[in-house]
Amino acid sequence: MVVNELLSLLLCLVSWPYAGYGKRDAGCVQIRRIPHLASRIPLDSIFDPVVLGGIRSGIYPGAVLAVGRHDTILFAKGYGRLTWSAKSPAVSVDSTFWDVASLTKVVATTPALMLLVEQGKVALDSPVVRYLPEFNSPGTSSITVRHLLTHTSGLRATLPLREAPDSAAALRMVLTTVPVVAPGTRMVYSDLNAILLGEIVRHVSGQTLDAYVTRAVYAPLGLDQQMLFRPPKRLEPRIAPTNLWRGHPIAGVVNDPSAGKLGGVSGNAGVFATARGLARFAQFMLNEGTLPDHPRIVKKETVHQFTQIAVPARRGVSARTLGWEALPTGEETSSAGTLFGPHSYGHTGWTGTSLWIDPDRDLFVLLLTNRAYDPRVRGSFTKLKEVRGRVADAAARAVDALGR
């Protein structure tokens, strides 16, 4: 009965302003508000064994999984606790904040560039030195904004910024670095690319990356209280820790050492977010630049431009869009699983976060964990990939079973 009712509802719905609402259409009666879809479909039995298995295996103490479409959340659930202690607060979909690490690249830096490119303030094929005059070391003149977004700048993966005496010196290290291979010839994933993009945002907009993306993206979408840099002290009890200092959990301080040295605001890392906020951001992407009852932030064409494959995959190296990772990932075990479609894009974060979006299925899968906090098993990074892949495959199968 539940399945038949759900299928009838899906056939009748033409558009949903919010999850669970319907509208009058030819052959359909007015549909009243129904319970959340997650309460009508027994997805717990599909996802719980996988996510809880990661906790039992010692990969992470806590996690949130959210699965949804452009107009609804199909499943959202918290698992475990913020630390391994039984006295630690339980994880919450709505209130727990996560250090999203490199997801910052795609939920802050990339949307900021989407806006600036659309507005004509940044040109993808212009040299970086046009926007950052200090970026003028030998070999850098031909590095473009597009190269930074696709990780084809030729710059090394990282620099020992933590050894710099202060943030200004750390930034000088980045601005004076030189490519190790010719720009445009090889994809080498580099935090330096994202750091430079964050600096471009600052120079062009006149605002720091956090201030700009909050004003231009998060606040208009109603996400400014759920996605932020440098969280205030009052939020610390709600933040999943990602490190230990002399046996004490560290929460609210960015885990990434480069972003930390740069003051907690950087193009490569620094965002703290709730699962609810990131799920809404994923829906913003699936809605091609907007959310229901919110202003359009970017044009559909801009979203398409930034999510099309820009650099094809090669052996052991993933395909890339402008900012995002794409399929195939080139990994033996992919965080996107084996079933996501060819137009899918996503990203992961060192702390244990991941977001994958399959626009053909109208599906996103968000898995947030604090793997970086005191894992109790060797190889936690690789083992987490397996969890991510199994969750992604399970979500794809569940959505396919419901019909698109």
N, C-alpha and C positions, 0 to 999 in steps of 0.2 A: 504494500500500500504506500509506504513512504517513498519507495523508488518510483512508482508510477506517478505519484503526486509531484515529485521533484522533476521528472521528465516533462510532465505536462506544463509545469511552471516555466521550465527553461524554454519550451516551445512558444509560450505565450509572451515571454518577456522580450521586449525590443530594446529597451535600455534601462539601466538601473542608476538612479542618482546615488544610491548607497546600497550596500549589501542588504538583501532581504526585502527590498521594495519592488513593486511592480507597477505597471501602468495599463490602462485600458487599450486594447488593440482589437483588430478585426477577429471575431470569433472567440474572444476572451472576455470574461467578466472582470470587474474591478477586483484586483488582488490585494488583500490586506497584508500588513507586515507579518512576515513569518519568522520563526526562530532562525538564528544564525546557521548557515549551512553546515558549519563544523559540528553542530549539535545533531544534525540529521544524517550524517554520513559517518559510519564507524571507522574513521581513519586512525584512531588511537591504536587499534590493533595492528595497523600497518607500520606506523612510525615509531611507536613506543619501544619495541624490541631493538631497533637500530640505535636510537639516541640513548636509551638507557644502557644499552650494551657498551657504548663509549665510556659512560661513567663507571660501570662495573669493571671495565678493562683498565681503568686508571688514566684514560686519555685526558679527561677534563672533569672538574667537579660539578659544573653546571652548564646548562645550555637552554637555548630557546629555538624552536623551529616554527617558522611561519611559511605557509604555502597559500598562494592566492592567484587571482586573476585580476584583470584591470579594474573590476568593479566589486570584488568581494574577497574576503579572506575565507578560504576553505578550511584552514586549520591553523591554529596558533596555540602553542603550549610551552610552558616552562618546565624544565627538568632539573632535579638536583638542587644544590645550594651554591652560594657564592664561593665557598671554600670547602675543603674536605671535612671540616668540623660539623658535627651534628647540630651544634648550636648556631651555626651560620644561617643567615636569612635564606629563605627559599627563593629561587629564581622566579621572576615575574615577567610576563610578556610586556606589561605596560610600564612598570616602574624601574626595572633593572636597567642600568646603563652599562654599555660595553665599550671598551677601547677597540674601535674597529680597525685600527692599524692601517694597512694599505687599502682598505675599502675607501679611505679618505680620498684616494686618487680619483675614484669614480663617483662618489657622492658629494664631493665638494669641489675639487680642482677641475674635473671635467665639465660639470654643469656651468661653472663660472666661465670656462673658455667657450662653451657653447653659446652663452649669451654674448660674450665680447666679439666672437666671430660673426654671429648673426647681426650684431649692431654695426659691423664694419670697423670696429676699433682694433681688432687683431686680424691679420691675414695669415692663413695657415702656411703659405709658402714664402712668407717673409722671413729673413734671417732673424734669429733671436737677438742679435746685437742691435737691431733696430729698436727694440723695446728695453733691452738691458745693455746700455753702452759699455758697462764694465766687463761684459762677457766678450772679451776681445783677444784672448790668447791665441797663439798660433794654431791654425787648423779649425777654429771655431766659426769663421766667417760664413761658411756654407751650411751651418746647422740651422734648420728652420723650425718653426713652431710645430709643423707636421712631424718632423723627426722626433721631437720631444714626446708628442702624444703617442707615437707608434713605437717608441723605444728603439729607434734606428739612428740616433744621434751619433753613435760611435763612442759615447762616453762610457767610462767604467761603471760597474754596478753600484759602487758606493765609495765613500771616502771616510777616513777615521775622524769624523767631525767631533766625536766626543772628546778628542784630545785637544781641541781648540780651547784657548783660554776663555772665550766668551762667544756669544752668538754672532757678533759682528765679524769676528775672526773666522768662525765656521762658515758664514755666508761668503766671505772672501775666498775661502778654499774652493767653494763650489763655482763661484764666478770666474776663477782663474784656472780652472781645470782644463785639460786638453783632451781631445778624442784619442782613443787607443786604436780605433779602426776608422776607415773613411766613412763619413756620414752617408747614410742611405744604403749601405752595403750589407748590414747585418743587424738582426734584432737581438739586442742585449738588454734585458729588463734592468732598469736602473732607477734608483731612488733620486738620483741627481736630476733626471729629466723632470720629475714631478716637482722637485724643489724649485727648479728654474721656472716651471709653469706657474707656480704659486707667486713667484717674484714678478712675473709678467703681469699677473692679475693685479698685484699691488701697484706696480708702476703705471699701468694703463688706467685703472679705475680710481687711483688715488686713495684706495682703502686697503687695509690688510685683507688677506684671503678670508679670514673668519668673518670680518665685518661685512665684506662684500657679499659672500654667499649667503649670509644670514639675511641681509637686507633684500637681496635680489631674488633669492630662491626659497630659503626656509620660511621666512616670515610670511610671504604671500601664500605659501602652501599650508600655513598653520603648523609648521614643524619646528619653529625656533626654540620651543621648550623641550623638544625631543631629540634634536641633533645640534650639537654645539662643541666648540673647542674650549679647552681650559675650564672644565666644569667647576662651579663654586664649591667651597668646602662643605656646604650644607648637603650636597648630593653624595658625598663620599660613602655614607652607609648603604647607598643604593647601587654603587658601582662595583662590578665584578673585578676583583683584583687580578693583576697579570704578573705580579712579581712578589718576591719575598725579600725583606731586609732584616737580617738577624732574627729570622723566625717569625717576623710580623708581616702580614699581608700589606702590599702596596696597592692602593686604589686611587684613581683620580689623577695620577701622574702618567703622562703618555709613556708607553712602554718602549717605543722606538727611540734609540739613542740619538739619532740625527735630529728628529723632530724635537726631542727634549732639549738638545743643545741650542736649537733655533728658537727656544722659548715656548714650545708647545703648539705653535701654529706654523704649519709647513704644508707644502703641497703633497708630500708623500705620506703623512700620517698626522694624527692629532684629533680627529673627530671622535666624540663619545656620543652614543646614540642608544635609544631604546629599540627593541624589536618592532614595536608598533610604528615608530617613526620611520624606520628603514623600510618596513613593509609599504607604508604610504609612498615613500620615495620610489620603490619598485613599481607601484601602480602609476605613479607619475610618468615613469618611463614607458610602461605598457600603454598608457593613454596618450603617448607621443607628445609629451610636453605640457600636460595640464592635469588637473584633478577636478571632479565634479564640484560645482559651486565655488570654484577658485579661479583666479585669473589665469589665462594661458601664459606660461613663462617663456617658452620657446616655440618656434614653429615646428610642425610635423617634419618639414623638410630638413630642419637642423638635426632633429633626433635621428632621422634616417641617415643623414650624412655622417654622424658620429658613431653609428652602430653598424655600419656596413664594414665588411672586412677590407682593411687598408693594406695589410701585410699578410700574405698567405703563410700557412704553416710550413715548416720544414722539419726534418727529422729531429726530434727532441726539443723542438721550439714551437710554441703555440702561435696560432694566427692572432692578429691584433686588429682592433678597430681603432678609432681615434679615442684613446683613453682606456678602452676595455680590452680584456682578454676575449678571444673568440675560439670557436671550434674549427678543427681539432686542437686540443691543448698540447699534443705531442708527448703526453705523459703515459707511462704504463698504466697508472691508476689516475683517472681524471676526476677532479672534484665535481665535474658536471655529469658524471656517470656515463652511461653508454647510449642513452635513449634521447637526449635532448637534440633538437633539430639543428640543421646546418646554419641557421641564422641566429643561433643563441649567442649571448654574450654574458660575461660575468667577471667576477674578481674575487680574490681571497685576501685574507690578512694574516700576518704572522701570529697574532695573538690567538687565532682560532676562529676567525670569522669568514663567512663566504656568502655571496649572493649570485645566483644565476637566473637569467631571464630568457625564456623561450617565446619570442613573439608569435611564432606560428601556432603554438599551443595556447597562447594567451595565458602563460604560466610563469610564476616566479617561485623560487625556493630560496629561503633565507635561513641559514643556520649560524647561530652565534654561540660560541663557546669561549671559555677562558683557558684554552689549552696551555697557554704560556705560564699559567700559574701552577707551579709545583706538580707537573705531571708525574704519575706514579708508574709509568711504563716507559721503556726505552723506545725510541722511534715514534714518539707521539705525533710528530708532524705527518709522517707517512700514514700512520694508522688513522689519523683524522681524515685524510683524503679518502680512505676506504669508506668511512662513515658518510662523508659528504656524497660520494658517488652512489651509495646504496639509497640514501634519502632521495637524491635527485631521480634515480630510476623508479623508486616507489611512487614518487609524486607524479611522474610522467605516466606511469601505468594507471594510477588512480584517475587522473584527468581524462585519459583516453577511454577508460571504462565509462565515465560519465557522458562522454561524447562532447565534441567541441561546439 
